[in-house]
């Protein structure tokens, strides 16, 4: 990443964790978290650089800005628009006109423009494009006030500490990962009396929260495995699978990781998978004589409102599966586009403790964001 600033939008929850994960993924040593219009971003590089973007965001109090300033032998181009980072680069003179032309062609982008440029030919062109552009006459003095990006990951370059990892995963491996394959329990029959349904939910595996928490913790380990990235995750019928994308990683190291955590490594052409059988706790664990089913419509409204409020972009879809005179089952599928790992933990908190069984989870990972769905069965009093 020499002389290149990598930028990525991240969740507004746990930004330091996202910074560390991305630094490991991109082998970056320097970086910071910054906020653009209320949205968190990460910037990373592999060499010590002034923190131009954070300085500019604090100095210019505008929602859209384009800053072009001459340095000793290059040109600094900083730009943002509302909550989006547009540009954070240093380029030479030959590249500058093309870069500025690309920025100019962004549809709907109308920034406040600032500059400090000696070259008269480019300055004339710039003023023709943005007649209201303002010169930063004190740029040489301002340069002296810009701090350097912080060193963030020199301590992360060593191989993964398996002693620490083992301690973190002790509960996961021994509580959720059985030594023998587990058969998926059959769906609860709709003929079961309501009195027996609560007992069955308390005895039948299918809790959602433990699976999503396991997923988050296991992926935190995979993030620290050099040269491999998670491309997709699948859970169905008691089997948890990860498709991995190789960047610079070695199969021998991945195989040691697999053996350490009792997972199965499958190599199928260009596809590399880690998979493991998982036994989930029951959906209801706090069973008492006073435990009662809620109306299905109330559970549906709770999930619908909570997901749309706390997880914008989540789209729950509901479908009646089976009903009898007293209770019913409703299948729900929560689709998500651009979730972060922390969002799935928020989702697990909304579901935890409710009469809900996990059916399957399937998502792909792109730019550290998740795209896919989660399917659950909801049990409650039948109300038509």
C-alpha positions in Angstrom: 0.0 0.0 0.0 3.0 2.3 -0.5 1.8 6.0 -0.7 -1.8 4.8 -1.0 -4.5 5.5 1.6 -7.1 2.8 1.8 -10.5 3.9 3.1 -13.5 1.8 4.1 -16.9 2.5 5.6 -17.4 0.7 8.9 -20.1 0.2 11.5 -20.6 2.9 14.0 -20.4 0.2 16.7 -17.0 -0.9 17.9 -14.9 1.1 15.5 -11.5 0.2 17.2 -12.2 -3.5 16.5 -13.0 -2.7 12.9 -9.8 -0.7 12.6 -7.7 -3.6 13.9 -9.4 -6.2 11.7 -8.9 -4.1 8.5 -5.3 -3.3 9.4 -4.6 -7.1 9.7 -6.4 -7.8 6.5 -4.6 -5.2 4.4 -1.2 -5.5 6.2 -1.4 -1.8 7.1 0.7 -0.3 9.9 -0.7 3.2 10.2 -4.3 4.5 10.3 -7.2 5.9 12.2 -11.0 6.0 12.5 -12.7 9.2 11.3 -16.2 10.4 11.0 -17.7 11.8 7.9 -21.2 13.2 8.3 -21.9 11.0 11.3 -20.6 7.8 9.5 -17.5 6.1 10.7 -14.7 5.4 8.2 -11.3 3.8 8.5 -8.2 5.0 6.7 -5.1 2.8 6.4 -1.6 2.9 4.9 1.7 1.0 5.3 3.9 4.1 5.8 3.9 7.1 8.1 1.7 9.9 6.6 0.2 13.1 7.8 -3.4 12.6 8.8 -4.7 15.0 6.1 -8.3 13.7 6.0 -9.0 14.0 9.7 -7.4 17.5 9.8 -9.5 18.6 6.8 -12.7 17.3 8.3 -12.1 19.3 11.4 -10.9 22.4 9.6 -13.6 22.7 7.0 -17.1 22.6 8.4 -18.9 21.9 5.2 -20.9 18.8 4.2 -19.1 18.5 0.8 -15.5 19.7 0.2 -12.8 19.4 -2.4 -9.3 20.3 -1.3 -6.4 20.5 -3.8 -3.0 21.6 -2.4 0.5 21.4 -3.7 3.1 19.7 -1.6 6.9 19.5 -2.2 6.7 17.1 -5.2 3.1 16.0 -5.3 -0.5 17.2 -5.0 -2.9 16.4 -2.2 -6.5 15.8 -3.2 -9.0 15.4 -0.4 -12.8 15.2 -1.0 -15.9 14.1 0.7 -19.7 14.4 0.1 -22.2 14.1 2.9 -21.3 10.7 4.5 -19.1 9.5 1.7 -15.4 9.7 1.3 -14.7 10.7 -2.3 -10.9 11.0 -2.5 -7.8 10.9 -0.2 -4.7 10.7 -2.4 -1.4 12.2 -3.2 -0.7 12.3 -6.9 1.9 13.7 -9.3 1.3 16.5 -11.7 0.6 14.3 -14.7 -2.2 12.4 -12.8 -3.8 15.5 -11.2 -6.0 16.7 -14.2 -7.4 13.2 -14.8 -8.2 12.7 -11.1 -9.9 16.1 -10.8 -11.9 15.5 -14.0 -13.2 12.2 -12.5 -14.3 14.0 -9.4 -15.9 16.8 -11.5 -18.0 14.2 -13.3 -19.5 12.7 -10.1 -23.2 13.2 -10.5 -24.7 15.6 -8.0 -21.4 16.4 -6.3 -21.3 20.2 -5.7 -18.4 20.7 -3.2 -17.0 23.8 -1.5 -13.5 24.0 -3.2 -10.3 25.1 -1.6 -6.8 25.2 -3.2 -3.2 26.2 -2.9 -1.4 25.7 -6.2 1.6 27.4 -7.9 1.0 26.1 -11.4 -0.9 28.8 -13.3 -2.1 26.6 -16.1 -3.8 24.1 -13.7 -5.1 27.0 -11.6 -6.8 28.6 -14.6 -8.4 25.3 -15.4 -9.6 24.8 -11.8 -11.1 28.3 -11.7 -12.9 27.6 -14.9 -14.5 24.5 -13.4 -15.2 26.0 -10.0 -15.3 29.9 -10.2 -16.0 30.2 -6.4 -13.0 28.2 -5.3 -11.1 29.8 -2.5 -7.3 29.9 -2.1 -5.7 28.8 1.2 -3.1 31.5 1.5 -1.9 30.1 4.9 -1.5 26.5 3.6 2.3 26.4 4.3 1.6 27.3 8.0 -1.4 24.9 8.2 0.8 22.0 7.0 2.9 22.3 10.2 -0.2 21.7 12.4 -1.3 18.4 10.7 -0.5 15.4 13.0 0.8 12.1 11.7 -1.3 8.9 11.4 -0.9 6.7 14.4 1.1 3.4 14.3 -1.6 0.8 14.9 -0.4 -2.7 14.1 3.4 -3.3 14.4 2.5 -5.6 17.3 0.1 -7.6 15.1 2.7 -8.7 12.5 3.6 -11.8 14.5 1.7 -15.1 13.9 -1.5 -15.7 15.8 -1.1 -16.5 19.5 -2.6 -19.9 19.7 -2.5 -19.9 23.5 -4.7 -16.8 23.6 -7.0 -18.1 20.9 -7.5 -21.4 22.7 -8.6 -19.6 25.8 -11.0 -17.4 23.9 -12.6 -20.4 22.1 -12.7 -22.8 25.0 -16.4 -22.3 25.6 -17.2 -22.4 21.9 -15.4 -25.6 21.2 -16.6 -27.6 24.1 -20.1 -26.4 24.5 -21.3 -25.9 20.9 -19.0 -28.2 18.9 -19.8 -31.9 19.5 -17.3 -34.6 18.8 -19.9 -36.7 16.9 -22.2 -35.5 14.1 -25.6 -34.4 15.4 -28.9 -35.2 13.7 -31.1 -32.3 13.1 -34.2 -32.4 15.3 -37.5 -32.7 13.4 -39.8 -29.7 13.4 -42.2 -29.6 16.3 -45.5 -31.1 15.1 -48.5 -28.6 15.0 -50.7 -31.3 16.6 -48.8 -30.9 19.9 -51.0 -29.4 22.7 -50.0 -25.9 23.8 -49.0 -27.1 27.2 -46.5 -29.5 25.7 -45.2 -27.0 23.1 -43.3 -24.9 25.6 -41.7 -28.0 27.1 -40.6 -29.1 23.6 -39.1 -25.7 22.8 -37.2 -26.0 26.1 -35.8 -29.4 25.0 -35.2 -28.9 21.3 -32.0 -27.3 20.0 -32.3 -24.1 17.9 -31.4 -21.0 19.9 -30.4 -18.1 17.5 -28.1 -16.0 19.8 -25.4 -18.7 20.5 -24.9 -19.4 16.8 -24.5 -15.7 15.9 -22.2 -15.2 18.8 -20.1 -18.2 17.8 -20.0 -16.9 14.3 -18.7 -13.5 15.4 -16.0 -15.0 17.7 -14.8 -17.5 15.2 -14.6 -14.9 12.5 -12.5 -12.7 14.8 -10.0 -15.6 14.9 -10.1 -16.0 11.1 -9.4 -12.3 10.7 -6.1 -12.9 12.5 -5.1 -15.8 10.2 -2.6 -14.3 7.7 -3.5 -14.4 4.1 -7.2 -15.6 4.3 -10.5 -13.8 4.2 -14.0 -15.0 4.9 -16.0 -14.9 1.6 -19.3 -16.6 2.8 -20.9 -18.2 5.8 -23.6 -20.9 5.8 -25.5 -22.6 8.6 -28.1 -25.3 8.0 -29.2 -28.6 9.7 -26.5 -28.4 12.4 -23.5 -27.7 10.1 -21.6 -24.4 10.1 -19.5 -23.6 7.0 -17.1 -20.8 5.9 -15.9 -20.3 2.4 -12.4 -18.7 2.5 -10.7 -16.5 0.0 -6.9 -16.9 -0.3 -4.9 -13.7 -0.7 -1.4 -14.7 0.4 -2.2 -17.6 2.8 -0.9 -21.1 2.8 -3.0 -24.2 3.1 -0.6 -25.8 5.6 -1.2 -22.9 8.0 -5.0 -23.1 7.5 -4.9 -26.8 8.1 -3.1 -26.3 11.4 -5.8 -23.8 12.3 -8.5 -26.3 11.3 -7.0 -29.1 13.4 -6.6 -26.7 16.4 -10.3 -25.9 16.4 -11.7 -29.3 15.3 -13.0 -28.1 12.0 -12.9 -29.9 8.7 -10.9 -28.4 5.9 -12.4 -29.0 2.4 -10.5 -28.0 -0.8 -12.7 -28.2 -3.9 -10.9 -26.6 -6.8 -10.6 -22.9 -6.1 -13.1 -23.2 -3.2 -11.7 -23.6 0.3 -14.2 -24.4 3.1 -14.0 -24.8 6.9 -17.0 -26.7 8.4 -18.1 -28.1 11.7 -21.1 -29.7 13.3 -22.8 -27.5 15.8 -25.2 -28.3 18.6 -27.3 -25.3 19.7 -29.0 -24.9 23.0 -32.8 -25.0 23.2 -34.7 -21.9 22.1 -36.3 -21.5 25.5 -33.8 -21.9 28.4 -35.6 -20.0 31.2 -38.6 -22.4 31.6 -41.0 -21.9 34.5 -44.6 -22.7 35.3 -45.6 -19.2 34.4 -44.0 -19.4 30.9 -46.7 -18.6 28.3 -46.9 -18.3 24.6 -47.5 -14.8 23.2 -49.8 -14.2 20.2 -48.0 -14.6 16.9 -49.0 -11.2 15.7 -47.4 -9.6 18.8 -44.1 -11.4 18.1 -44.3 -10.5 14.5 -44.9 -6.8 15.3 -42.0 -6.8 17.8 -39.5 -8.2 15.4 -40.7 -6.1 12.5 -40.5 -2.8 14.5 -37.3 -3.7 16.3 -35.4 -4.8 13.1 -36.5 -1.8 11.1 -35.6 0.6 13.9 -32.3 -0.8 15.1 -31.1 -2.3 11.9 -32.0 -0.1 8.9 -32.0 -2.1 5.7 -33.2 -5.3 7.4 -36.3 -6.6 5.7 -38.3 -9.3 7.7 -40.7 -11.3 5.7 -43.3 -13.5 7.4 -45.3 -16.6 6.2 -47.7 -18.9 8.0 -46.5 -22.5 8.0 -48.8 -24.4 10.3 -51.6 -23.6 12.7 -54.1 -25.5 14.9 -56.8 -24.4 17.2 -54.5 -22.8 19.8 -51.1 -22.1 18.4 -49.2 -21.7 15.1 -45.8 -21.5 13.5 -44.7 -18.6 11.4 -41.6 -18.7 9.2 -39.6 -15.4 9.1 -36.7 -14.6 6.8 -34.6 -11.5 7.7 -32.8 -10.2 4.6 -29.9 -7.9 5.1 -27.8 -5.8 2.6 -24.6 -4.3 4.0 -24.8 -5.4 7.6 -21.7 -5.5 9.8 -20.9 -8.4 12.1 -22.0 -6.2 15.1 -25.4 -5.9 13.5 -25.9 -9.6 13.6 -25.1 -9.5 17.3 -27.8 -6.8 17.7 -30.2 -9.1 15.8 -29.4 -12.0 18.1 -30.2 -9.7 21.1 -33.6 -9.0 19.7 -34.4 -12.7 19.3 -32.8 -14.2 22.4 -35.2 -15.6 24.9 -38.2 -15.7 22.5 -40.0 -18.9 21.3 -38.0 -18.8 18.1 -35.9 -21.6 16.5 -33.1 -21.0 14.0 -33.6 -22.6 10.5 -30.6 -21.4 8.5 -28.2 -18.5 7.9 -26.6 -17.7 4.6 -24.5 -14.6 3.7 -21.6 -13.5 1.6 -19.0 -11.0 2.7 -18.0 -8.0 0.5 -15.8 -5.2 1.8 -16.4 -6.5 5.4 -20.1 -6.1 5.0 -22.6 -8.9 5.0 -25.3 -9.7 2.3 -27.7 -12.5 2.8 -30.5 -13.8 5.1 -31.4 -15.5 8.3 -34.5 -17.8 8.6 -36.3 -18.6 11.8 -39.5 -20.3 13.0 -41.7 -18.3 15.5 -44.1 -20.1 17.8 -47.1 -18.4 19.4 -50.8 -18.3 20.0 -52.7 -18.6 16.8 -54.7 -15.5 15.9 -55.7 -16.0 12.3 
